[in-house]
Structure formats: structure tokens, C-alpha cells
């Protein structure tokens, strides 16, 4: 598979890549409040690189259900210091997880190589800002908004509805001048989906390959794993690893995770088996 163009640097997608999560927020569902200052955030970023992260995804606003709104300035104050440090000091591509066009603009100026947007560049001005650069973009499907997305989500046809949304957003990007080699698609596990929806989505993940763009999946520590295992967030590692391997086995090319070292080991085994040939 061709590489992903991230502002002129190419991410090799022949094997699944790992995107390490770095939330500089007080209230994210898993690691909120753990990296409240630049020292702790930079230490965690460096550790993820050593453990095998190919990208680091920095988020300054929680998208968990019911999360409060964060102003542009507050999000920038959270994101820019660790973004600038990571771009300057670490040999890794940096993504910024945001839906705000103003945050996108400043993050891209500061050296972000990717924008990871749960709104798939639907906010006014977002499409044009990313198109004016060479950065990659992850277009994610979300039904509703974070505050209400888990309130009885329903679909006419789960797979078809998500497929058509991603196809529409990808076409909008192409029409705006974002080249095909800069686009990643995320079906949005846990974003406006019940447990049954998430399980079917993971089972049928391969149907999205016909869209012709690499798939990014984020399953790490999510509530679907907690529901299946009756486990709190801090006890979802093994379930997260299982989900990551299933996704990679079905062709997902970027796996977004909190536990980089463990996921890297699991994916190494998965890739070795997938690449095995008869002698």
C-alpha cells in the first residue's frame, strides 16, 4: 500500500502503524488529567516514541459523551506547547485531534503533519485550511455530537450509512484539492454507536477498503471493551489488544492506542503471521 503523505513526509503503510494518544485535557475518558503540564506531556510523548509510536495524536478537548465545550484559546494553550516540543525534539509525525478551524490553522503552522477531525472537516473553514497545506487528514464518522451521540443512536443501515458518509467527505476533500494520498478514513468506533453497532463494524471493517483510502481505527480502552469484559478503563488492556489485532488482521493501517509498547508487540506478531509464506 502506498504511504500516507503527511506534509511531505511519508508514513509507510505496508504494515499497521501505531498512533499514540496524548490527551492534554483534564477530562478525557481514559487519561484525562494525567499530563497537565509540558514536562509530563513531553515525557509521555518521548516514551511513546521509544515504545514504537509512528505518530502521536495530541488532543486538547475531550470528545467523551457529555464533555464540556473548550474555547479556541484554551485548546491552543493546551496543545501548542507539547506540539512545538514534539515537532522540535522527537523523530515522529504529529497529529492534532481537533474540529476547530482556528486550532487547525495554528497547529499546522506549528508543524502538525496531520489533522484528526471527528467532524470530518465539516465545520466552516476547516476544509479550506487543510487544503491550503500538504498535511494529511483523518476523516471520522460520528453520528450526532459528543454531548448527545450515545443517546439511543440508530441507523437505517449501519455499514451503508457510514460508508456513504465517508465517501461523501472524501469526495469533498478531493474537490477542495486535498490529494488522495493525504486522506485517512475512520469509521468512528464509539461515536454515536451502540455495543452491537461497534461489534458489527469491527466484524465487517473490510467493506470500507473499497473506498480506496487507508483505515484508521481507535478502539483502545473504549466503553465497548468495558461492556464486554465488565472492566473499568484501567483494566481494558487485553481487550484493547485483541481489538487492535482484529482490526489489523482486517487491513486497518493506523491503530490509535494508549498502550503503545503492548500494542506494538501484538501487531508485530499479527504482521508476521499475515506475511508468512509457504516455503
Rosetta blueprint (number, residue, H / E / L):
1 X L
2 X L
3 X L
4 X E
5 X E
6 X E
7 X L
8 X L
9 X E
10 X E
11 X E
12 X L
13 X L
14 X L
15 X L
16 X L
17 X E
18 X E
19 X E
20 X E
21 X E
22 X E
23 X E
24 X L
25 X L
26 X L
27 X L
28 X L
29 X L
30 X L
31 X L
32 X L
33 X L
34 X L
35 X L
36 X L
37 X L
38 X H
39 X H
40 X H
41 X H
42 X H
43 X H
44 X H
45 X H
46 X H
47 X H
48 X H
49 X H
50 X H
51 X H
52 X L
53 X L
54 X L
55 X E
56 X E
57 X E
58 X E
59 X E
60 X L
61 X L
62 X L
63 X L
64 X L
65 X L
66 X L
67 X L
68 X L
69 X L
70 X L
71 X L
72 X H
73 X H
74 X H
75 X H
76 X H
77 X H
78 X H
79 X H
80 X H
81 X H
82 X H
83 X H
84 X H
85 X H
86 X H
87 X H
88 X H
89 X H
90 X L
91 X L
92 X L
93 X E
94 X E
95 X E
96 X E
97 X E
98 X L
99 X L
100 X L
101 X H
102 X H
103 X H
104 X H
105 X H
106 X H
107 X H
108 X H
109 X H
110 X L
111 X L
112 X L
113 X L
114 X E
115 X E
116 X E
117 X E
118 X L
119 X L
120 X L
121 X L
122 X L
123 X L
124 X L
125 X L
126 X H
127 X H
128 X H
129 X H
130 X H
131 X H
132 X L
133 X L
134 X L
135 X L
136 X E
137 X E
138 X E
139 X E
140 X E
141 X L
142 X L
143 X L
144 X L
145 X L
146 X L
147 X L
148 X L
149 X L
150 X L
151 X L
152 X L
153 X L
154 X L
155 X L
156 X L
157 X L
158 X H
159 X H
160 X H
161 X H
162 X H
163 X H
164 X H
165 X H
166 X H
167 X H
168 X H
169 X H
170 X H
171 X H
172 X H
173 X H
174 X H
175 X H
176 X H
177 X L
178 X L
179 X L
180 X H
181 X H
182 X H
183 X E
184 X E
185 X E
186 X E
187 X L
188 X L
189 X L
190 X L
191 X L
192 X L
193 X L
194 X L
195 X H
196 X H
197 X H
198 X H
199 X H
200 X H
201 X H
202 X H
203 X H
204 X L
205 X H
206 X H
207 X H
208 X H
209 X H
210 X H
211 X H
212 X L
213 X L
214 X E
215 X E
216 X E
217 X E
218 X E
219 X L
220 X L
221 X L
222 X L
223 X H
224 X H
225 X H
226 X H
227 X H
228 X H
229 X H
230 X L
231 X L
232 X L
233 X H
234 X H
235 X H
236 X L
237 X H
238 X H
239 X H
240 X H
241 X H
242 X H
243 X H
244 X H
245 X H
246 X H
247 X H
248 X H
249 X H
250 X L
251 X L
252 X L
253 X L
254 X E
255 X E
256 X E
257 X E
258 X L
259 X L
260 X H
261 X H
262 X H
263 X H
264 X H
265 X H
266 X H
267 X H
268 X H
269 X H
270 X H
271 X H
272 X H
273 X H
274 X H
275 X L
276 X L
277 X L
278 X L
279 X L
